[in-house]
């Protein structure tokens, strides 16, 4: 199935939802995602966070206690 068909199927599924509480939860989630703090960060801050995540994924980390020793 290509992406366009997937989108159409998704929209059809959404249109068929009858549960108002579920729709409200989805709406609230989308609003929360749009108001996410990430969008308030500047490009440099976002880059630093992404670099930190990449470092962690590569196993580059230190123990919290060692971190506390470094900054005190």
N, CA, C and O atoms as a Tripos MOL2 file, in Angstrom:
@<TRIPOS>MOLECULE
protein
  288   287    72     0     0
PROTEIN
NO_CHARGES

@<TRIPOS>ATOM
      1 N           0.8470   -1.1810    0.0000 N.3       1 UNK1
      2 CA          0.0000    0.0000    0.0000 C.3       1 UNK1
      3 C           0.8920    1.2440    0.0000 C.2       1 UNK1
      4 O           1.8110    1.3400    0.8130 O.2       1 UNK1
      5 N           0.6370    2.1830   -0.8860 N.am      2 UNK2
      6 CA          1.4510    3.3890   -0.9170 C.3       2 UNK2
      7 C           0.9760    4.3800    0.1480 C.2       2 UNK2
      8 O          -0.0480    4.1660    0.7960 O.2       2 UNK2
      9 N           1.7210    5.4450    0.3130 N.am      3 UNK3
     10 CA          1.4540    6.3970    1.3930 C.3       3 UNK3
     11 C           0.1050    7.0930    1.2160 C.2       3 UNK3
     12 O          -0.5860    7.3450    2.2030 O.2       3 UNK3
     13 N          -0.2790    7.4060   -0.0140 N.am      4 UNK4
     14 CA         -1.5640    8.0680   -0.2470 C.3       4 UNK4
     15 C          -2.7210    7.1750    0.1820 C.2       4 UNK4
     16 O          -3.6610    7.6360    0.8290 O.2       4 UNK4
     17 N          -2.6530    5.9080   -0.1770 N.am      5 UNK5
     18 CA         -3.7020    4.9800    0.2440 C.3       5 UNK5
     19 C          -3.7360    4.8250    1.7610 C.2       5 UNK5
     20 O          -4.8060    4.7120    2.3590 O.2       5 UNK5
     21 N          -2.5710    4.8200    2.3670 N.am      6 UNK6
     22 CA         -2.5010    4.7230    3.8290 C.3       6 UNK6
     23 C          -3.1620    5.9280    4.4810 C.2       6 UNK6
     24 O          -3.8780    5.7910    5.4730 O.2       6 UNK6
     25 N          -2.9240    7.0990    3.9260 N.am      7 UNK7
     26 CA         -3.5360    8.3190    4.4600 C.3       7 UNK7
     27 C          -5.0580    8.2630    4.3150 C.2       7 UNK7
     28 O          -5.7920    8.6100    5.2410 O.2       7 UNK7
     29 N          -5.5070    7.8340    3.1720 N.am      8 UNK8
     30 CA         -6.9530    7.7410    2.9320 C.3       8 UNK8
     31 C          -7.5890    6.7630    3.9070 C.2       8 UNK8
     32 O          -8.6440    7.0450    4.4750 O.2       8 UNK8
     33 N          -6.9530    5.6160    4.1030 N.am      9 UNK9
     34 CA         -7.4800    4.6210    5.0440 C.3       9 UNK9
     35 C          -7.5160    5.1830    6.4620 C.2       9 UNK9
     36 O          -8.4670    4.9400    7.2050 O.2       9 UNK9
     37 N          -6.4980    5.9220    6.8340 N.am     10 UNK10
     38 CA         -6.4470    6.5250    8.1640 C.3      10 UNK10
     39 C          -7.5740    7.5320    8.3470 C.2      10 UNK10
     40 O          -8.2380    7.5360    9.3840 O.2      10 UNK10
     41 N          -7.7940    8.3710    7.3660 N.am     11 UNK11
     42 CA         -8.8740    9.3580    7.4420 C.3      11 UNK11
     43 C         -10.2280    8.6540    7.5420 C.2      11 UNK11
     44 O         -11.0880    9.0690    8.3180 O.2      11 UNK11
     45 N         -10.4150    7.6040    6.7680 N.am     12 UNK12
     46 CA        -11.6750    6.8470    6.8410 C.3      12 UNK12
     47 C         -11.8820    6.2810    8.2490 C.2      12 UNK12
     48 O         -12.9870    6.3330    8.7890 O.2      12 UNK12
     49 N         -10.8200    5.7460    8.8300 N.am     13 UNK13
     50 CA        -10.9290    5.1970   10.1820 C.3      13 UNK13
     51 C         -11.3110    6.2870   11.1800 C.2      13 UNK13
     52 O         -12.1500    6.0680   12.0540 O.2      13 UNK13
     53 N         -10.7030    7.4450   11.0510 N.am     14 UNK14
     54 CA        -11.0030    8.5540   11.9600 C.3      14 UNK14
     55 C         -12.4510    8.9930   11.8030 C.2      14 UNK14
     56 O         -13.1450    9.2340   12.7910 O.2      14 UNK14
     57 N         -12.9030    9.0950   10.5620 N.am     15 UNK15
     58 CA        -14.2860    9.5150   10.3130 C.3      15 UNK15
     59 C         -15.3020    8.5340   10.8710 C.2      15 UNK15
     60 O         -16.4250    8.9270   11.1880 O.2      15 UNK15
     61 N         -14.9360    7.2810   10.9950 N.am     16 UNK16
     62 CA        -15.8580    6.2610   11.4970 C.3      16 UNK16
     63 C         -15.8530    6.1200   13.0170 C.2      16 UNK16
     64 O         -16.6220    5.3280   13.5620 O.2      16 UNK16
     65 N         -15.0120    6.8610   13.6990 N.am     17 UNK17
     66 CA        -14.9620    6.7840   15.1630 C.3      17 UNK17
     67 C         -16.2010    7.4670   15.7400 C.2      17 UNK17
     68 O         -16.4940    8.6180   15.4160 O.2      17 UNK17
     69 N         -16.9160    6.7510   16.5890 N.am     18 UNK18
     70 CA        -18.1350    7.2690   17.2030 C.3      18 UNK18
     71 C         -17.9360    7.6700   18.6680 C.2      18 UNK18
     72 O         -18.7970    8.3230   19.2570 O.2      18 UNK18
     73 N         -16.8210    7.2850   19.2420 N.am     19 UNK19
     74 CA        -16.5590    7.5210   20.6570 C.3      19 UNK19
     75 C         -16.0510    8.9530   20.8730 C.2      19 UNK19
     76 O         -14.9030    9.2620   20.5530 O.2      19 UNK19
     77 N         -16.9070    9.8210   21.4140 N.am     20 UNK20
     78 CA        -16.5580   11.2250   21.6210 C.3      20 UNK20
     79 C         -15.3770   11.4020   22.5860 C.2      20 UNK20
     80 O         -14.5420   12.2860   22.3970 O.2      20 UNK20
     81 N         -15.3170   10.5580   23.6140 N.am     21 UNK21
     82 CA        -14.2150   10.6690   24.5780 C.3      21 UNK21
     83 C         -12.8850   10.3580   23.9080 C.2      21 UNK21
     84 O         -11.8780   11.0130   24.1780 O.2      21 UNK21
     85 N         -12.8830    9.3640   23.0390 N.am     22 UNK22
     86 CA        -11.6640    9.0060   22.3280 C.3      22 UNK22
     87 C         -11.2240   10.1630   21.4220 C.2      22 UNK22
     88 O         -10.0450   10.5140   21.3900 O.2      22 UNK22
     89 N         -12.1560   10.7390   20.7030 N.am     23 UNK23
     90 CA        -11.8580   11.8780   19.8220 C.3      23 UNK23
     91 C         -11.2920   13.0290   20.6410 C.2      23 UNK23
     92 O         -10.3420   13.6850   20.2130 O.2      23 UNK23
     93 N         -11.8680   13.2840   21.8210 N.am     24 UNK24
     94 CA        -11.3720   14.3680   22.6660 C.3      24 UNK24
     95 C          -9.9490   14.0860   23.1340 C.2      24 UNK24
     96 O          -9.1180   14.9940   23.1710 O.2      24 UNK24
     97 N          -9.6600   12.8320   23.4940 N.am     25 UNK25
     98 CA         -8.3010   12.4760   23.9120 C.3      25 UNK25
     99 C          -7.3040   12.7120   22.7850 C.2      25 UNK25
    100 O          -6.2120   13.2330   23.0110 O.2      25 UNK25
    101 N          -7.6860   12.3260   21.5700 N.am     26 UNK26
    102 CA         -6.8020   12.5340   20.4150 C.3      26 UNK26
    103 C          -6.5970   14.0270   20.1720 C.2      26 UNK26
    104 O          -5.4760   14.4700   19.9230 O.2      26 UNK26
    105 N          -7.6690   14.7920   20.2440 N.am     27 UNK27
    106 CA         -7.5840   16.2390   20.0470 C.3      27 UNK27
    107 C          -6.6740   16.8700   21.0970 C.2      27 UNK27
    108 O          -5.8300   17.7050   20.7700 O.2      27 UNK27
    109 N          -6.8450   16.4740   22.3510 N.am     28 UNK28
    110 CA         -5.9990   17.0010   23.4310 C.3      28 UNK28
    111 C          -4.5360   16.6290   23.2060 C.2      28 UNK28
    112 O          -3.6430   17.4480   23.4250 O.2      28 UNK28
    113 N          -4.2920   15.3940   22.7700 N.am     29 UNK29
    114 CA         -2.9210   14.9460   22.5120 C.3      29 UNK29
    115 C          -2.2780   15.7870   21.4140 C.2      29 UNK29
    116 O          -1.1290   16.2080   21.5450 O.2      29 UNK29
    117 N          -3.0070   16.0300   20.3440 N.am     30 UNK30
    118 CA         -2.4610   16.8140   19.2350 C.3      30 UNK30
    119 C          -2.1480   18.2290   19.6970 C.2      30 UNK30
    120 O          -1.1060   18.7780   19.3390 O.2      30 UNK30
    121 N          -3.0260   18.8220   20.4800 N.am     31 UNK31
    122 CA         -2.7720   20.1720   20.9870 C.3      31 UNK31
    123 C          -1.5340   20.1870   21.8700 C.2      31 UNK31
    124 O          -0.7100   21.0960   21.7780 O.2      31 UNK31
    125 N          -1.4070   19.1880   22.7190 N.am     32 UNK32
    126 CA         -0.2420   19.1000   23.6030 C.3      32 UNK32
    127 C           1.0390   18.9850   22.7890 C.2      32 UNK32
    128 O           2.0450   19.6210   23.1030 O.2      32 UNK32
    129 N           0.9940   18.1760   21.7510 N.am     33 UNK33
    130 CA          2.1810   18.0000   20.9090 C.3      33 UNK33
    131 C           2.5630   19.3080   20.2320 C.2      33 UNK33
    132 O           3.7490   19.6150   20.1120 O.2      33 UNK33
    133 N           1.5800   20.0820   19.7880 N.am     34 UNK34
    134 CA          1.8750   21.3510   19.1250 C.3      34 UNK34
    135 C           2.4410   22.3600   20.1090 C.2      34 UNK34
    136 O           3.2380   23.2190   19.7330 O.2      34 UNK34
    137 N           2.0310   22.2590   21.3770 N.am     35 UNK35
    138 CA          2.4960   23.1920   22.3980 C.3      35 UNK35
    139 C           3.7500   22.6880   23.1040 C.2      35 UNK35
    140 O           4.1490   23.2320   24.1340 O.2      35 UNK35
    141 N           4.3610   21.6640   22.5590 N.am     36 UNK36
    142 CA          5.5360   21.0440   23.1590 C.3      36 UNK36
    143 C           6.6570   22.0690   23.3470 C.2      36 UNK36
    144 O           6.8350   22.9610   22.5180 O.2      36 UNK36
    145 N           7.4000   21.9380   24.4300 N.am     37 UNK37
    146 CA          8.4940   22.8660   24.7210 C.3      37 UNK37
    147 C           9.5440   22.8960   23.6170 C.2      37 UNK37
    148 O          10.2380   23.8990   23.4480 O.2      37 UNK37
    149 N           9.6670   21.7950   22.8590 N.am     38 UNK38
    150 CA         10.6930   21.7020   21.8230 C.3      38 UNK38
    151 C          10.6150   22.8910   20.8690 C.2      38 UNK38
    152 O          11.6390   23.4290   20.4470 O.2      38 UNK38
    153 N           9.4120   23.2870   20.5390 N.am     39 UNK39
    154 CA          9.2220   24.3860   19.5980 C.3      39 UNK39
    155 C           9.6480   25.7310   20.1810 C.2      39 UNK39
    156 O           9.8340   26.7000   19.4460 O.2      39 UNK39
    157 N           9.7980   25.7850   21.4830 N.am     40 UNK40
    158 CA         10.2260   27.0260   22.1340 C.3      40 UNK40
    159 C          11.7480   27.1280   22.2290 C.2      40 UNK40
    160 O          12.2760   28.1950   22.5430 O.2      40 UNK40
    161 N          12.4530   26.0350   21.9610 N.am     41 UNK41
    162 CA         13.9120   26.0390   22.0110 C.3      41 UNK41
    163 C          14.4800   26.6190   20.7270 C.2      41 UNK41
    164 O          13.9000   26.4700   19.6520 O.2      41 UNK41
    165 N          15.6300   27.2880   20.8550 N.am     42 UNK42
    166 CA         16.2660   27.7790   19.6350 C.3      42 UNK42
    167 C          17.0520   26.6460   18.9810 C.2      42 UNK42
    168 O          17.2040   25.5740   19.5670 O.2      42 UNK42
    169 N          17.5440   26.8790   17.7850 N.am     43 UNK43
    170 CA         18.2080   25.8280   17.0050 C.3      43 UNK43
    171 C          19.4240   25.2690   17.7430 C.2      43 UNK43
    172 O          19.6830   24.0670   17.6850 O.2      43 UNK43
    173 N          20.1580   26.1150   18.4240 N.am     44 UNK44
    174 CA         21.3520   25.6720   19.1510 C.3      44 UNK44
    175 C          20.9810   24.7240   20.3000 C.2      44 UNK44
    176 O          21.6440   23.7090   20.5120 O.2      44 UNK44
    177 N          19.9330   25.0590   21.0240 N.am     45 UNK45
    178 CA         19.4800   24.2080   22.1280 C.3      45 UNK45
    179 C          18.9790   22.8610   21.6040 C.2      45 UNK45
    180 O          19.2720   21.8160   22.1850 O.2      45 UNK45
    181 N          18.2300   22.8890   20.5140 N.am     46 UNK46
    182 CA         17.7450   21.6460   19.9130 C.3      46 UNK46
    183 C          18.9150   20.7780   19.4620 C.2      46 UNK46
    184 O          18.9060   19.5610   19.6440 O.2      46 UNK46
    185 N          19.9210   21.4210   18.8710 N.am     47 UNK47
    186 CA         21.0910   20.6830   18.3930 C.3      47 UNK47
    187 C          21.8190   20.0120   19.5550 C.2      47 UNK47
    188 O          22.2400   18.8610   19.4380 O.2      47 UNK47
    189 N          21.9700   20.7150   20.6650 N.am     48 UNK48
    190 CA         22.6460   20.1510   21.8420 C.3      48 UNK48
    191 C          21.8970   18.9370   22.3830 C.2      48 UNK48
    192 O          22.5100   17.9290   22.7340 O.2      48 UNK48
    193 N          20.5830   19.0370   22.4470 N.am     49 UNK49
    194 CA         19.7820   17.9190   22.9480 C.3      49 UNK49
    195 C          19.8990   16.7200   22.0150 C.2      49 UNK49
    196 O          20.0820   15.5910   22.4700 O.2      49 UNK49
    197 N          19.7940   16.9630   20.7140 N.am     50 UNK50
    198 CA         19.9200   15.8740   19.7480 C.3      50 UNK50
    199 C          21.3050   15.2350   19.8160 C.2      50 UNK50
    200 O          21.4320   14.0200   19.6660 O.2      50 UNK50
    201 N          22.3380   16.0390   20.0390 N.am     51 UNK51
    202 CA         23.6910   15.5060   20.1770 C.3      51 UNK51
    203 C          23.7840   14.6340   21.4190 C.2      51 UNK51
    204 O          24.4140   13.5770   21.3930 O.2      51 UNK51
    205 N          23.1560   15.0730   22.5120 N.am     52 UNK52
    206 CA         23.1480   14.2870   23.7370 C.3      52 UNK52
    207 C          22.4590   12.9410   23.5470 C.2      52 UNK52
    208 O          22.9330   11.9180   24.0410 O.2      52 UNK52
    209 N          21.3560   12.9470   22.8400 N.am     53 UNK53
    210 CA         20.6400   11.6960   22.5580 C.3      53 UNK53
    211 C          21.5080   10.7810   21.7020 C.2      53 UNK53
    212 O          21.5890    9.5790   21.9530 O.2      53 UNK53
    213 N          22.1500   11.3520   20.6960 N.am     54 UNK54
    214 CA         23.0330   10.5580   19.8340 C.3      54 UNK54
    215 C          24.1780    9.9490   20.6390 C.2      54 UNK54
    216 O          24.5150    8.7800   20.4550 O.2      54 UNK54
    217 N          24.7780   10.7420   21.5340 N.am     55 UNK55
    218 CA         25.8610   10.2400   22.3830 C.3      55 UNK55
    219 C          25.3750    9.0770   23.2510 C.2      55 UNK55
    220 O          26.0650    8.0660   23.3840 O.2      55 UNK55
    221 N          24.1940    9.2230   23.8370 N.am     56 UNK56
    222 CA         23.6500    8.1480   24.6620 C.3      56 UNK56
    223 C          23.4030    6.8870   23.8410 C.2      56 UNK56
    224 O          23.6820    5.7750   24.2910 O.2      56 UNK56
    225 N          22.8760    7.0740   22.6290 N.am     57 UNK57
    226 CA         22.6300    5.9280   21.7530 C.3      57 UNK57
    227 C          23.9200    5.1930   21.4100 C.2      57 UNK57
    228 O          23.9110    3.9840   21.1770 O.2      57 UNK57
    229 N          25.0320    5.9320   21.3800 N.am     58 UNK58
    230 CA         26.3370    5.3360   21.0710 C.3      58 UNK58
    231 C          27.0210    4.7890   22.3230 C.2      58 UNK58
    232 O          28.1340    4.2680   22.2540 O.2      58 UNK58
    233 N          26.3430    4.9110   23.4700 N.am     59 UNK59
    234 CA         26.9180    4.3840   24.7060 C.3      59 UNK59
    235 C          27.8320    5.3710   25.4210 C.2      59 UNK59
    236 O          28.4700    5.0150   26.4120 O.2      59 UNK59
    237 N          27.9010    6.5900   24.9380 N.am     60 UNK60
    238 CA         28.7300    7.6130   25.5800 C.3      60 UNK60
    239 C          27.9400    8.2190   26.7360 C.2      60 UNK60
    240 O          27.0900    9.0860   26.5380 O.2      60 UNK60
    241 N          28.2370    7.7470   27.9460 N.am     61 UNK61
    242 CA         27.5290    8.2610   29.1100 C.3      61 UNK61
    243 C          28.4000    8.1030   30.3440 C.2      61 UNK61
    244 O          29.3830    7.3620   30.3460 O.2      61 UNK61
    245 N          28.0150    8.8210   31.3960 N.am     62 UNK62
    246 CA         28.7050    8.7000   32.6750 C.3      62 UNK62
    247 C          27.6520    8.4930   33.7590 C.2      62 UNK62
    248 O          26.4780    8.8070   33.5660 O.2      62 UNK62
    249 N          28.0760    7.9730   34.8730 N.am     63 UNK63
    250 CA         27.1700    7.7600   36.0040 C.3      63 UNK63
    251 C          26.7300    9.1180   36.5560 C.2      63 UNK63
    252 O          27.4900   10.0860   36.5330 O.2      63 UNK63
    253 N          25.5180    9.1720   37.0420 N.am     64 UNK64
    254 CA         24.9800   10.4100   37.5990 C.3      64 UNK64
    255 C          25.8600   10.9390   38.7260 C.2      64 UNK64
    256 O          26.0900   12.1450   38.8230 O.2      64 UNK64
    257 N          26.3440   10.0570   39.5610 N.am     65 UNK65
    258 CA         27.2000   10.4890   40.6780 C.3      65 UNK65
    259 C          28.4900   11.1270   40.1580 C.2      65 UNK65
    260 O          28.9760   12.0990   40.7370 O.2      65 UNK65
    261 N          29.0440   10.5890   39.0750 N.am     66 UNK66
    262 CA         30.2350   11.1910   38.4740 C.3      66 UNK66
    263 C          29.9220   12.5600   37.8860 C.2      66 UNK66
    264 O          30.7350   13.4800   37.9720 O.2      66 UNK66
    265 N          28.7540   12.6910   37.2930 N.am     67 UNK67
    266 CA         28.3250   13.9760   36.7510 C.3      67 UNK67
    267 C          28.2260   15.0220   37.8570 C.2      67 UNK67
    268 O          28.6670   16.1600   37.6950 O.2      67 UNK67
    269 N          27.6400   14.6180   38.9840 N.am     68 UNK68
    270 CA         27.5080   15.5430   40.1100 C.3      68 UNK68
    271 C          28.8740   15.9860   40.6290 C.2      68 UNK68
    272 O          29.0430   17.1440   41.0100 O.2      68 UNK68
    273 N          29.8420   15.0830   40.6470 N.am     69 UNK69
    274 CA         31.1930   15.4190   41.0790 C.3      69 UNK69
    275 C          31.8080   16.4380   40.1210 C.2      69 UNK69
    276 O          32.5060   17.3560   40.5520 O.2      69 UNK69
    277 N          31.5510   16.2750   38.8270 N.am     70 UNK70
    278 CA         32.1160   17.1860   37.8170 C.3      70 UNK70
    279 C          31.5860   18.5980   37.9610 C.2      70 UNK70
    280 O          32.3300   19.5600   37.7740 O.2      70 UNK70
    281 N          30.3110   18.7360   38.2890 N.am     71 UNK71
    282 CA         29.7340   20.0820   38.3170 C.3      71 UNK71
    283 C          29.8150   20.7540   39.6870 C.2      71 UNK71
    284 O          29.4690   21.9290   39.8150 O.2      71 UNK71
    285 N          30.2630   20.0310   40.7060 N.am     72 UNK72
    286 CA         30.3350   20.6700   42.0430 C.3      72 UNK72
    287 C          31.7400   21.0580   42.3920 C.2      72 UNK72
    288 O          31.9810   21.6020   43.4700 O.2      72 UNK72
@<TRIPOS>BOND
     1     1     2 1
     2     2     3 1
     3     3     4 2
     4     3     5 am
     5     5     6 1
     6     6     7 1
     7     7     8 2
     8     7     9 am
     9     9    10 1
    10    10    11 1
    11    11    12 2
    12    11    13 am
    13    13    14 1
    14    14    15 1
    15    15    16 2
    16    15    17 am
    17    17    18 1
    18    18    19 1
    19    19    20 2
    20    19    21 am
    21    21    22 1
    22    22    23 1
    23    23    24 2
    24    23    25 am
    25    25    26 1
    26    26    27 1
    27    27    28 2
    28    27    29 am
    29    29    30 1
    30    30    31 1
    31    31    32 2
    32    31    33 am
    33    33    34 1
    34    34    35 1
    35    35    36 2
    36    35    37 am
    37    37    38 1
    38    38    39 1
    39    39    40 2
    40    39    41 am
    41    41    42 1
    42    42    43 1
    43    43    44 2
    44    43    45 am
    45    45    46 1
    46    46    47 1
    47    47    48 2
    48    47    49 am
    49    49    50 1
    50    50    51 1
    51    51    52 2
    52    51    53 am
    53    53    54 1
    54    54    55 1
    55    55    56 2
    56    55    57 am
    57    57    58 1
    58    58    59 1
    59    59    60 2
    60    59    61 am
    61    61    62 1
    62    62    63 1
    63    63    64 2
    64    63    65 am
    65    65    66 1
    66    66    67 1
    67    67    68 2
    68    67    69 am
    69    69    70 1
    70    70    71 1
    71    71    72 2
    72    71    73 am
    73    73    74 1
    74    74    75 1
    75    75    76 2
    76    75    77 am
    77    77    78 1
    78    78    79 1
    79    79    80 2
    80    79    81 am
    81    81    82 1
    82    82    83 1
    83    83    84 2
    84    83    85 am
    85    85    86 1
    86    86    87 1
    87    87    88 2
    88    87    89 am
    89    89    90 1
    90    90    91 1
    91    91    92 2
    92    91    93 am
    93    93    94 1
    94    94    95 1
    95    95    96 2
    96    95    97 am
    97    97    98 1
    98    98    99 1
    99    99   100 2
   100    99   101 am
   101   101   102 1
   102   102   103 1
   103   103   104 2
   104   103   105 am
   105   105   106 1
   106   106   107 1
   107   107   108 2
   108   107   109 am
   109   109   110 1
   110   110   111 1
   111   111   112 2
   112   111   113 am
   113   113   114 1
   114   114   115 1
   115   115   116 2
   116   115   117 am
   117   117   118 1
   118   118   119 1
   119   119   120 2
   120   119   121 am
   121   121   122 1
   122   122   123 1
   123   123   124 2
   124   123   125 am
   125   125   126 1
   126   126   127 1
   127   127   128 2
   128   127   129 am
   129   129   130 1
   130   130   131 1
   131   131   132 2
   132   131   133 am
   133   133   134 1
   134   134   135 1
   135   135   136 2
   136   135   137 am
   137   137   138 1
   138   138   139 1
   139   139   140 2
   140   139   141 am
   141   141   142 1
   142   142   143 1
   143   143   144 2
   144   143   145 am
   145   145   146 1
   146   146   147 1
   147   147   148 2
   148   147   149 am
   149   149   150 1
   150   150   151 1
   151   151   152 2
   152   151   153 am
   153   153   154 1
   154   154   155 1
   155   155   156 2
   156   155   157 am
   157   157   158 1
   158   158   159 1
   159   159   160 2
   160   159   161 am
   161   161   162 1
   162   162   163 1
   163   163   164 2
   164   163   165 am
   165   165   166 1
   166   166   167 1
   167   167   168 2
   168   167   169 am
   169   169   170 1
   170   170   171 1
   171   171   172 2
   172   171   173 am
   173   173   174 1
   174   174   175 1
   175   175   176 2
   176   175   177 am
   177   177   178 1
   178   178   179 1
   179   179   180 2
   180   179   181 am
   181   181   182 1
   182   182   183 1
   183   183   184 2
   184   183   185 am
   185   185   186 1
   186   186   187 1
   187   187   188 2
   188   187   189 am
   189   189   190 1
   190   190   191 1
   191   191   192 2
   192   191   193 am
   193   193   194 1
   194   194   195 1
   195   195   196 2
   196   195   197 am
   197   197   198 1
   198   198   199 1
   199   199   200 2
   200   199   201 am
   201   201   202 1
   202   202   203 1
   203   203   204 2
   204   203   205 am
   205   205   206 1
   206   206   207 1
   207   207   208 2
   208   207   209 am
   209   209   210 1
   210   210   211 1
   211   211   212 2
   212   211   213 am
   213   213   214 1
   214   214   215 1
   215   215   216 2
   216   215   217 am
   217   217   218 1
   218   218   219 1
   219   219   220 2
   220   219   221 am
   221   221   222 1
   222   222   223 1
   223   223   224 2
   224   223   225 am
   225   225   226 1
   226   226   227 1
   227   227   228 2
   228   227   229 am
   229   229   230 1
   230   230   231 1
   231   231   232 2
   232   231   233 am
   233   233   234 1
   234   234   235 1
   235   235   236 2
   236   235   237 am
   237   237   238 1
   238   238   239 1
   239   239   240 2
   240   239   241 am
   241   241   242 1
   242   242   243 1
   243   243   244 2
   244   243   245 am
   245   245   246 1
   246   246   247 1
   247   247   248 2
   248   247   249 am
   249   249   250 1
   250   250   251 1
   251   251   252 2
   252   251   253 am
   253   253   254 1
   254   254   255 1
   255   255   256 2
   256   255   257 am
   257   257   258 1
   258   258   259 1
   259   259   260 2
   260   259   261 am
   261   261   262 1
   262   262   263 1
   263   263   264 2
   264   263   265 am
   265   265   266 1
   266   266   267 1
   267   267   268 2
   268   267   269 am
   269   269   270 1
   270   270   271 1
   271   271   272 2
   272   271   273 am
   273   273   274 1
   274   274   275 1
   275   275   276 2
   276   275   277 am
   277   277   278 1
   278   278   279 1
   279   279   280 2
   280   279   281 am
   281   281   282 1
   282   282   283 1
   283   283   284 2
   284   283   285 am
   285   285   286 1
   286   286   287 1
   287   287   288 2
@<TRIPOS>SUBSTRUCTURE
     1 UNK1         2 RESIDUE 1 A UNK
     2 UNK2         6 RESIDUE 1 A UNK
     3 UNK3        10 RESIDUE 1 A UNK
     4 UNK4        14 RESIDUE 1 A UNK
     5 UNK5        18 RESIDUE 1 A UNK
     6 UNK6        22 RESIDUE 1 A UNK
     7 UNK7        26 RESIDUE 1 A UNK
     8 UNK8        30 RESIDUE 1 A UNK
     9 UNK9        34 RESIDUE 1 A UNK
    10 UNK10       38 RESIDUE 1 A UNK
    11 UNK11       42 RESIDUE 1 A UNK
    12 UNK12       46 RESIDUE 1 A UNK
    13 UNK13       50 RESIDUE 1 A UNK
    14 UNK14       54 RESIDUE 1 A UNK
    15 UNK15       58 RESIDUE 1 A UNK
    16 UNK16       62 RESIDUE 1 A UNK
    17 UNK17       66 RESIDUE 1 A UNK
    18 UNK18       70 RESIDUE 1 A UNK
    19 UNK19       74 RESIDUE 1 A UNK
    20 UNK20       78 RESIDUE 1 A UNK
    21 UNK21       82 RESIDUE 1 A UNK
    22 UNK22       86 RESIDUE 1 A UNK
    23 UNK23       90 RESIDUE 1 A UNK
    24 UNK24       94 RESIDUE 1 A UNK
    25 UNK25       98 RESIDUE 1 A UNK
    26 UNK26      102 RESIDUE 1 A UNK
    27 UNK27      106 RESIDUE 1 A UNK
    28 UNK28      110 RESIDUE 1 A UNK
    29 UNK29      114 RESIDUE 1 A UNK
    30 UNK30      118 RESIDUE 1 A UNK
    31 UNK31      122 RESIDUE 1 A UNK
    32 UNK32      126 RESIDUE 1 A UNK
    33 UNK33      130 RESIDUE 1 A UNK
    34 UNK34      134 RESIDUE 1 A UNK
    35 UNK35      138 RESIDUE 1 A UNK
    36 UNK36      142 RESIDUE 1 A UNK
    37 UNK37      146 RESIDUE 1 A UNK
    38 UNK38      150 RESIDUE 1 A UNK
    39 UNK39      154 RESIDUE 1 A UNK
    40 UNK40      158 RESIDUE 1 A UNK
    41 UNK41      162 RESIDUE 1 A UNK
    42 UNK42      166 RESIDUE 1 A UNK
    43 UNK43      170 RESIDUE 1 A UNK
    44 UNK44      174 RESIDUE 1 A UNK
    45 UNK45      178 RESIDUE 1 A UNK
    46 UNK46      182 RESIDUE 1 A UNK
    47 UNK47      186 RESIDUE 1 A UNK
    48 UNK48      190 RESIDUE 1 A UNK
    49 UNK49      194 RESIDUE 1 A UNK
    50 UNK50      198 RESIDUE 1 A UNK
    51 UNK51      202 RESIDUE 1 A UNK
    52 UNK52      206 RESIDUE 1 A UNK
    53 UNK53      210 RESIDUE 1 A UNK
    54 UNK54      214 RESIDUE 1 A UNK
    55 UNK55      218 RESIDUE 1 A UNK
    56 UNK56      222 RESIDUE 1 A UNK
    57 UNK57      226 RESIDUE 1 A UNK
    58 UNK58      230 RESIDUE 1 A UNK
    59 UNK59      234 RESIDUE 1 A UNK
    60 UNK60      238 RESIDUE 1 A UNK
    61 UNK61      242 RESIDUE 1 A UNK
    62 UNK62      246 RESIDUE 1 A UNK
    63 UNK63      250 RESIDUE 1 A UNK
    64 UNK64      254 RESIDUE 1 A UNK
    65 UNK65      258 RESIDUE 1 A UNK
    66 UNK66      262 RESIDUE 1 A UNK
    67 UNK67      266 RESIDUE 1 A UNK
    68 UNK68      270 RESIDUE 1 A UNK
    69 UNK69      274 RESIDUE 1 A UNK
    70 UNK70      278 RESIDUE 1 A UNK
    71 UNK71      282 RESIDUE 1 A UNK
    72 UNK72      286 RESIDUE 1 A UNK
